[in-house]
Amino acid sequence: MARRFLRVRLVVALVLGASLLFAGAREAGAELPAPDAGFGLVDRSILQVHQGDLRVRVDGTVVENLEIRGSLRIIANDVVVRNVWVYGEEPWTVLVEKGSATFEHVEIGHPEFIGERGIGGDNVTARYLEIHHVEDGIKAGTNSTYEYVWVHSLDSRSDDPHADALQDDGGITNFVIRNSILDATGPLGHGNAAVLIKTDLGPTDGIRVESSFLNGGAYTVYVRDGGFGDPRGVVFRDNYLGGDFQFGRVDAPGPVTWLGNRDYATGAEVRADGTEGDPVDGHTPPPLPEPVHVTTTTTTVPGSPTPTAPGAGRAGRNGIVLAVVLGIAGFLLGIMVMRLQGGGRLPGRHTRG
């Protein structure tokens, strides 16, 4: 009798444990970044202006506290970009052409200077970005990870825009974006897609979109064979899908892993074919940030400061000390010269005879 009672208790414990684990996984997957998560700049007031395009060619360079009125191109390894605002009307606003870079607290875009592409390239690590007023927010690259990125208010100067918050047109592997907001809506209306994955330029293998808010587009999620076969290794997991779309939420007839994705407003399951399950009782949509567009640019232009290479900050301080020492030496030398020219007397000081 005691053994039977023990077995019953064990079964109940296992069932309860599995239920709690499942519920916890669903709750964890449903989390979105808070509106005050810290997207974009840390401190706009300390930015200095760099007028024109900026190209980084030295490994380990740190680019920080700049307002770049042009494009930022990186052709170096281990570059760090921090607290930087970049905008312009170039084909690329930020591009890692070669090498690798980490971006933290970067704003890309300006309401009065509409760019074509926000950020792209391979070997990118990006956290806390705000991207707006470009036609395509993120161009997916190989071996790249984006977290806490907010794409919104997409815009274009083209007569035939196809605005995508996240776009892959083929030829990449190993791309991840999580805990982000990918919203294709804006001045262009619905836009083209929140996430577009299409093998136009080559095969794609390995794209994961997780724990994010996806909204807008003719189809919010669009995954297609563009000529190099179906994209492989595509995973959409634990995302919320918004209701601002033209034709449907999902158009992904190929092999896509689709798990735990839900309707933002109702909490209902959104299936891979775009159909929905039943609304969840008591579901409350998590809050989303509201765009605040700053059009006022930095007023001080200190002659386009140059980003610092490794050790350059220390070298800069040493240079200042050297300049002060040389200035004092020059002042003393000037006094000695005046004394020699004036018969040993300083101007304004006279000895009594």
LOMAR-340302 format. One record per residue (C-alpha): x, y, z; residue in three letters. Coordinates in pm, whole numbers. Layout:
N
{u->X v->Y w->Z aa->ALA};
...
//
This chain:
353
{u->0 v->0 w->0 aa->MET};
{u->282 v->235 w->93 aa->ALA};
{u->463 v->156 w->-233 aa->ARG};
{u->151 v->224 w->-437 aa->ARG};
{u->99 v->556 w->-260 aa->PHE};
{u->463 v->644 w->-329 aa->LEU};
{u->423 v->565 w->-700 aa->ARG};
{u->112 v->785 w->-722 aa->VAL};
{u->297 v->1073 w->-556 aa->ARG};
{u->588 v->1028 w->-797 aa->LEU};
{u->360 v->1036 w->-1104 aa->VAL};
{u->182 v->1350 w->-979 aa->VAL};
{u->515 v->1520 w->-912 aa->ALA};
{u->640 v->1438 w->-1261 aa->LEU};
{u->321 v->1567 w->-1426 aa->VAL};
{u->327 v->1889 w->-1224 aa->LEU};
{u->696 v->1938 w->-1293 aa->GLY};
{u->650 v->1891 w->-1668 aa->ALA};
{u->354 v->2129 w->-1669 aa->SER};
{u->548 v->2396 w->-1483 aa->LEU};
{u->848 v->2351 w->-1711 aa->LEU};
{u->631 v->2386 w->-2022 aa->PHE};
{u->452 v->2692 w->-1885 aa->ALA};
{u->780 v->2848 w->-1783 aa->GLY};
{u->926 v->2791 w->-2128 aa->ALA};
{u->624 v->2955 w->-2290 aa->ARG};
{u->642 v->3254 w->-2057 aa->GLU};
{u->1016 v->3295 w->-2109 aa->ALA};
{u->981 v->3275 w->-2485 aa->GLY};
{u->709 v->3537 w->-2488 aa->ALA};
{u->921 v->3808 w->-2328 aa->GLU};
{u->998 v->4117 w->-2534 aa->LEU};
{u->1251 v->4390 w->-2454 aa->PRO};
{u->1103 v->4660 w->-2232 aa->ALA};
{u->1033 v->5002 w->-2385 aa->PRO};
{u->1316 v->5144 w->-2174 aa->ASP};
{u->1561 v->4869 w->-2270 aa->ALA};
{u->1813 v->5127 w->-2385 aa->GLY};
{u->1787 v->5116 w->-2763 aa->PHE};
{u->2015 v->5359 w->-2942 aa->GLY};
{u->2235 v->5627 w->-2794 aa->LEU};
{u->2343 v->5644 w->-2433 aa->VAL};
{u->2412 v->6019 w->-2435 aa->ASP};
{u->2336 v->6241 w->-2734 aa->ARG};
{u->2470 v->6554 w->-2564 aa->SER};
{u->2836 v->6448 w->-2582 aa->ILE};
{u->2845 v->6369 w->-2954 aa->LEU};
{u->3102 v->6538 w->-3174 aa->GLN};
{u->3045 v->6580 w->-3546 aa->VAL};
{u->3233 v->6393 w->-3813 aa->HIS};
{u->3135 v->6556 w->-4141 aa->GLN};
{u->3131 v->6313 w->-4433 aa->GLY};
{u->3199 v->5941 w->-4472 aa->ASP};
{u->3421 v->5764 w->-4220 aa->LEU};
{u->3633 v->5461 w->-4312 aa->ARG};
{u->3801 v->5256 w->-4041 aa->VAL};
{u->4107 v->5061 w->-4158 aa->ARG};
{u->4303 v->4999 w->-3835 aa->VAL};
{u->4239 v->4682 w->-3633 aa->ASP};
{u->4107 v->4743 w->-3283 aa->GLY};
{u->3986 v->5096 w->-3349 aa->THR};
{u->3724 v->5237 w->-3111 aa->VAL};
{u->3472 v->5476 w->-3265 aa->VAL};
{u->3265 v->5647 w->-2998 aa->GLU};
{u->3064 v->5957 w->-2914 aa->ASN};
{u->3037 v->6073 w->-3275 aa->LEU};
{u->2762 v->6206 w->-3497 aa->GLU};
{u->2866 v->6084 w->-3841 aa->ILE};
{u->2702 v->6282 w->-4118 aa->ARG};
{u->2768 v->6029 w->-4389 aa->GLY};
{u->2839 v->5656 w->-4398 aa->SER};
{u->3049 v->5438 w->-4169 aa->LEU};
{u->3255 v->5173 w->-4347 aa->ARG};
{u->3469 v->4922 w->-4160 aa->ILE};
{u->3762 v->4744 w->-4325 aa->ILE};
{u->3939 v->4613 w->-4013 aa->ALA};
{u->3915 v->4353 w->-3739 aa->ASN};
{u->3784 v->4392 w->-3384 aa->ASP};
{u->3644 v->4742 w->-3432 aa->VAL};
{u->3414 v->4876 w->-3158 aa->VAL};
{u->3146 v->5136 w->-3232 aa->VAL};
{u->2979 v->5285 w->-2925 aa->ARG};
{u->2735 v->5572 w->-2865 aa->ASN};
{u->2742 v->5681 w->-3230 aa->VAL};
{u->2471 v->5837 w->-3448 aa->TRP};
{u->2509 v->5771 w->-3822 aa->VAL};
{u->2287 v->5903 w->-4099 aa->TYR};
{u->2296 v->6001 w->-4464 aa->GLY};
{u->2155 v->5927 w->-4806 aa->GLU};
{u->2420 v->5677 w->-4913 aa->GLU};
{u->2344 v->5322 w->-5034 aa->PRO};
{u->2490 v->5193 w->-4707 aa->TRP};
{u->2470 v->5378 w->-4378 aa->THR};
{u->2684 v->5128 w->-4184 aa->VAL};
{u->2871 v->4844 w->-4354 aa->LEU};
{u->3136 v->4600 w->-4237 aa->VAL};
{u->3305 v->4551 w->-4573 aa->GLU};
{u->3580 v->4331 w->-4431 aa->LYS};
{u->3687 v->4221 w->-4085 aa->GLY};
{u->3465 v->4228 w->-3776 aa->SER};
{u->3292 v->4481 w->-3554 aa->ALA};
{u->3088 v->4517 w->-3235 aa->THR};
{u->2818 v->4785 w->-3221 aa->PHE};
{u->2670 v->4903 w->-2892 aa->GLU};
{u->2414 v->5179 w->-2841 aa->HIS};
{u->2416 v->5305 w->-3198 aa->VAL};
{u->2144 v->5503 w->-3375 aa->GLU};
{u->2115 v->5474 w->-3751 aa->ILE};
{u->1891 v->5713 w->-3947 aa->GLY};
{u->1752 v->6065 w->-3954 aa->HIS};
{u->1402 v->6178 w->-4055 aa->PRO};
{u->1541 v->6437 w->-4297 aa->GLU};
{u->1817 v->6225 w->-4456 aa->PHE};
{u->1668 v->5898 w->-4583 aa->ILE};
{u->1918 v->5620 w->-4644 aa->GLY};
{u->1887 v->5297 w->-4841 aa->GLU};
{u->2031 v->5032 w->-4607 aa->ARG};
{u->2081 v->5061 w->-4235 aa->GLY};
{u->2350 v->4812 w->-4136 aa->ILE};
{u->2504 v->4501 w->-4285 aa->GLY};
{u->2811 v->4288 w->-4338 aa->GLY};
{u->2960 v->3970 w->-4196 aa->ASP};
{u->3102 v->3911 w->-3848 aa->ASN};
{u->2881 v->4167 w->-3678 aa->VAL};
{u->2788 v->4169 w->-3311 aa->THR};
{u->2522 v->4430 w->-3240 aa->ALA};
{u->2341 v->4525 w->-2920 aa->ARG};
{u->2103 v->4808 w->-2839 aa->TYR};
{u->2065 v->4959 w->-3185 aa->LEU};
{u->1787 v->5187 w->-3305 aa->GLU};
{u->1739 v->5192 w->-3683 aa->ILE};
{u->1490 v->5414 w->-3864 aa->HIS};
{u->1431 v->5620 w->-4179 aa->HIS};
{u->1614 v->5381 w->-4410 aa->VAL};
{u->1451 v->5152 w->-4666 aa->GLU};
{u->1601 v->4827 w->-4531 aa->ASP};
{u->1692 v->4811 w->-4164 aa->GLY};
{u->1927 v->4512 w->-4132 aa->ILE};
{u->2096 v->4319 w->-4413 aa->LYS};
{u->2175 v->3981 w->-4260 aa->ALA};
{u->2538 v->3868 w->-4273 aa->GLY};
{u->2735 v->3553 w->-4200 aa->THR};
{u->2841 v->3482 w->-3840 aa->ASN};
{u->2644 v->3774 w->-3704 aa->SER};
{u->2433 v->3821 w->-3391 aa->THR};
{u->2191 v->4105 w->-3319 aa->TYR};
{u->2024 v->4155 w->-2981 aa->GLU};
{u->1798 v->4430 w->-2850 aa->TYR};
{u->1760 v->4603 w->-3185 aa->VAL};
{u->1465 v->4827 w->-3266 aa->TRP};
{u->1383 v->4880 w->-3635 aa->VAL};
{u->1095 v->5116 w->-3708 aa->HIS};
{u->969 v->5403 w->-3926 aa->SER};
{u->1117 v->5267 w->-4250 aa->LEU};
{u->1120 v->5516 w->-4534 aa->ASP};
{u->1259 v->5553 w->-4885 aa->SER};
{u->1339 v->5805 w->-5158 aa->ARG};
{u->1264 v->5541 w->-5422 aa->SER};
{u->954 v->5547 w->-5642 aa->ASP};
{u->919 v->5170 w->-5591 aa->ASP};
{u->1029 v->5092 w->-5234 aa->PRO};
{u->1040 v->4743 w->-5082 aa->HIS};
{u->1109 v->4816 w->-4718 aa->ALA};
{u->1221 v->4523 w->-4502 aa->ASP};
{u->1309 v->4547 w->-4135 aa->ALA};
{u->1538 v->4243 w->-4174 aa->LEU};
{u->1646 v->4123 w->-4515 aa->GLN};
{u->1851 v->3830 w->-4639 aa->ASP};
{u->1886 v->3791 w->-5014 aa->ASP};
{u->2104 v->3481 w->-5000 aa->GLY};
{u->2460 v->3367 w->-4961 aa->GLY};
{u->2491 v->3374 w->-4580 aa->ILE};
{u->2524 v->3127 w->-4290 aa->THR};
{u->2484 v->3149 w->-3914 aa->ASN};
{u->2278 v->3462 w->-3846 aa->PHE};
{u->2085 v->3517 w->-3521 aa->VAL};
{u->1856 v->3796 w->-3405 aa->ILE};
{u->1676 v->3784 w->-3072 aa->ARG};
{u->1495 v->4007 w->-2823 aa->ASN};
{u->1434 v->4268 w->-3088 aa->SER};
{u->1157 v->4470 w->-3252 aa->ILE};
{u->1134 v->4439 w->-3630 aa->LEU};
{u->859 v->4668 w->-3754 aa->ASP};
{u->831 v->4731 w->-4128 aa->ALA};
{u->557 v->4992 w->-4093 aa->THR};
{u->614 v->5363 w->-4115 aa->GLY};
{u->585 v->5647 w->-4367 aa->PRO};
{u->563 v->5383 w->-4643 aa->LEU};
{u->262 v->5214 w->-4486 aa->GLY};
{u->290 v->4839 w->-4431 aa->HIS};
{u->631 v->4808 w->-4596 aa->GLY};
{u->738 v->4489 w->-4770 aa->ASN};
{u->821 v->4247 w->-4482 aa->ALA};
{u->936 v->4242 w->-4124 aa->ALA};
{u->1160 v->3947 w->-4216 aa->VAL};
{u->1245 v->3858 w->-4575 aa->LEU};
{u->1462 v->3555 w->-4646 aa->ILE};
{u->1518 v->3472 w->-5013 aa->LYS};
{u->1803 v->3297 w->-5195 aa->THR};
{u->1848 v->3545 w->-5479 aa->ASP};
{u->2229 v->3573 w->-5452 aa->LEU};
{u->2317 v->3228 w->-5317 aa->GLY};
{u->2218 v->2955 w->-5070 aa->PRO};
{u->2121 v->3048 w->-4715 aa->THR};
{u->2187 v->2810 w->-4426 aa->ASP};
{u->2116 v->2904 w->-4066 aa->GLY};
{u->1896 v->3200 w->-3972 aa->ILE};
{u->1728 v->3220 w->-3632 aa->ARG};
{u->1470 v->3480 w->-3530 aa->VAL};
{u->1381 v->3443 w->-3164 aa->GLU};
{u->1183 v->3619 w->-2890 aa->SER};
{u->1111 v->3925 w->-3102 aa->SER};
{u->818 v->4139 w->-3219 aa->PHE};
{u->752 v->4113 w->-3594 aa->LEU};
{u->509 v->4350 w->-3762 aa->ASN};
{u->414 v->4495 w->-4099 aa->GLY};
{u->475 v->4395 w->-4457 aa->GLY};
{u->269 v->4257 w->-4739 aa->ALA};
{u->354 v->3936 w->-4550 aa->TYR};
{u->516 v->3985 w->-4212 aa->THR};
{u->738 v->3679 w->-4263 aa->VAL};
{u->837 v->3592 w->-4620 aa->TYR};
{u->1069 v->3295 w->-4689 aa->VAL};
{u->1121 v->3185 w->-5049 aa->ARG};
{u->1344 v->3005 w->-5297 aa->ASP};
{u->1502 v->3285 w->-5500 aa->GLY};
{u->1688 v->3057 w->-5741 aa->GLY};
{u->1940 v->2881 w->-5514 aa->PHE};
{u->1697 v->2648 w->-5342 aa->GLY};
{u->1490 v->2685 w->-5029 aa->ASP};
{u->1666 v->2861 w->-4742 aa->PRO};
{u->1787 v->2597 w->-4495 aa->ARG};
{u->1813 v->2603 w->-4120 aa->GLY};
{u->1554 v->2880 w->-4080 aa->VAL};
{u->1402 v->2897 w->-3731 aa->VAL};
{u->1130 v->3125 w->-3597 aa->PHE};
{u->1085 v->3063 w->-3226 aa->ARG};
{u->881 v->3236 w->-2952 aa->ASP};
{u->801 v->3553 w->-3144 aa->ASN};
{u->501 v->3787 w->-3128 aa->TYR};
{u->344 v->3881 w->-3462 aa->LEU};
{u->159 v->4210 w->-3497 aa->GLY};
{u->-155 v->4277 w->-3694 aa->GLY};
{u->-33 v->4539 w->-3943 aa->ASP};
{u->5 v->4347 w->-4269 aa->PHE};
{u->-145 v->4365 w->-4616 aa->GLN};
{u->-201 v->4001 w->-4719 aa->PHE};
{u->-101 v->3777 w->-4432 aa->GLY};
{u->137 v->3703 w->-4150 aa->ARG};
{u->335 v->3420 w->-4306 aa->VAL};
{u->433 v->3311 w->-4656 aa->ASP};
{u->692 v->3039 w->-4602 aa->ALA};
{u->615 v->2725 w->-4803 aa->PRO};
{u->964 v->2578 w->-4763 aa->GLY};
{u->1119 v->2388 w->-4471 aa->PRO};
{u->1096 v->2637 w->-4183 aa->VAL};
{u->1109 v->2545 w->-3813 aa->THR};
{u->819 v->2733 w->-3655 aa->TRP};
{u->772 v->2707 w->-3278 aa->LEU};
{u->587 v->2906 w->-3013 aa->GLY};
{u->497 v->3207 w->-3227 aa->ASN};
{u->189 v->3399 w->-3116 aa->ARG};
{u->-43 v->3682 w->-3200 aa->ASP};
{u->63 v->3998 w->-3020 aa->TYR};
{u->-287 v->4123 w->-2942 aa->ALA};
{u->-457 v->3797 w->-2839 aa->THR};
{u->-178 v->3558 w->-2744 aa->GLY};
{u->-321 v->3301 w->-2986 aa->ALA};
{u->-89 v->3057 w->-3155 aa->GLU};
{u->15 v->3163 w->-3506 aa->VAL};
{u->87 v->2859 w->-3720 aa->ARG};
{u->341 v->2832 w->-4001 aa->ALA};
{u->62 v->2859 w->-4259 aa->ASP};
{u->-52 v->3189 w->-4106 aa->GLY};
{u->-368 v->3053 w->-3943 aa->THR};
{u->-436 v->3119 w->-3576 aa->GLU};
{u->-546 v->2924 w->-3274 aa->GLY};
{u->-781 v->3042 w->-3002 aa->ASP};
{u->-715 v->3366 w->-2811 aa->PRO};
{u->-559 v->3324 w->-2468 aa->VAL};
{u->-782 v->3433 w->-2181 aa->ASP};
{u->-630 v->3709 w->-1973 aa->GLY};
{u->-353 v->3779 w->-2224 aa->HIS};
{u->-207 v->4131 w->-2196 aa->THR};
{u->12 v->4250 w->-2484 aa->PRO};
{u->354 v->4354 w->-2355 aa->PRO};
{u->433 v->4726 w->-2398 aa->PRO};
{u->630 v->4846 w->-2698 aa->LEU};
{u->845 v->5160 w->-2726 aa->PRO};
{u->710 v->5472 w->-2899 aa->GLU};
{u->933 v->5639 w->-3161 aa->PRO};
{u->1068 v->5982 w->-3068 aa->VAL};
{u->1244 v->6129 w->-3369 aa->HIS};
{u->1520 v->6376 w->-3293 aa->VAL};
{u->1596 v->6608 w->-3582 aa->THR};
{u->1826 v->6848 w->-3399 aa->THR};
{u->2184 v->6760 w->-3476 aa->THR};
{u->2492 v->6837 w->-3272 aa->THR};
{u->2574 v->7208 w->-3284 aa->THR};
{u->2947 v->7192 w->-3210 aa->THR};
{u->3172 v->7087 w->-3495 aa->VAL};
{u->3525 v->7045 w->-3357 aa->PRO};
{u->3687 v->6973 w->-3691 aa->GLY};
{u->3576 v->6614 w->-3752 aa->SER};
{u->3747 v->6419 w->-3471 aa->PRO};
{u->3936 v->6106 w->-3568 aa->THR};
{u->3839 v->5774 w->-3405 aa->PRO};
{u->4098 v->5628 w->-3172 aa->THR};
{u->4310 v->5323 w->-3235 aa->ALA};
{u->4419 v->5096 w->-2946 aa->PRO};
{u->4623 v->5300 w->-2695 aa->GLY};
{u->4537 v->5624 w->-2872 aa->ALA};
{u->4359 v->5762 w->-2568 aa->GLY};
{u->4673 v->5725 w->-2359 aa->ARG};
{u->4884 v->5863 w->-2641 aa->ALA};
{u->4649 v->6159 w->-2667 aa->GLY};
{u->4689 v->6237 w->-2298 aa->ARG};
{u->5067 v->6210 w->-2328 aa->ASN};
{u->5053 v->6449 w->-2621 aa->GLY};
{u->4863 v->6703 w->-2412 aa->ILE};
{u->5120 v->6681 w->-2131 aa->VAL};
{u->5401 v->6726 w->-2382 aa->LEU};
{u->5228 v->7029 w->-2533 aa->ALA};
{u->5191 v->7189 w->-2189 aa->VAL};
{u->5557 v->7127 w->-2105 aa->VAL};
{u->5671 v->7271 w->-2438 aa->LEU};
{u->5443 v->7572 w->-2387 aa->GLY};
{u->5593 v->7648 w->-2045 aa->ILE};
{u->5945 v->7605 w->-2182 aa->ALA};
{u->5866 v->7843 w->-2466 aa->GLY};
{u->5725 v->8101 w->-2223 aa->PHE};
{u->6039 v->8089 w->-2006 aa->LEU};
{u->6262 v->8111 w->-2312 aa->LEU};
{u->6068 v->8418 w->-2425 aa->GLY};
{u->6125 v->8587 w->-2089 aa->ILE};
{u->6498 v->8516 w->-2109 aa->MET};
{u->6517 v->8664 w->-2460 aa->VAL};
{u->6333 v->8979 w->-2350 aa->MET};
{u->6569 v->9018 w->-2056 aa->ARG};
{u->6872 v->8989 w->-2282 aa->LEU};
{u->6726 v->9238 w->-2529 aa->GLN};
{u->6634 v->9484 w->-2254 aa->GLY};
{u->6968 v->9482 w->-2079 aa->GLY};
{u->6859 v->9239 w->-1817 aa->GLY};
{u->6540 v->9427 w->-1723 aa->ARG};
{u->6193 v->9291 w->-1767 aa->LEU};
{u->5933 v->9516 w->-1937 aa->PRO};
{u->5746 v->9716 w->-1680 aa->GLY};
{u->6009 v->9663 w->-1410 aa->ARG};
{u->6283 v->9922 w->-1364 aa->HIS};
{u->6567 v->9943 w->-1109 aa->THR};
{u->6634 v->10264 w->-927 aa->ARG};
{u->6962 v->10433 w->-1016 aa->GLY};
//
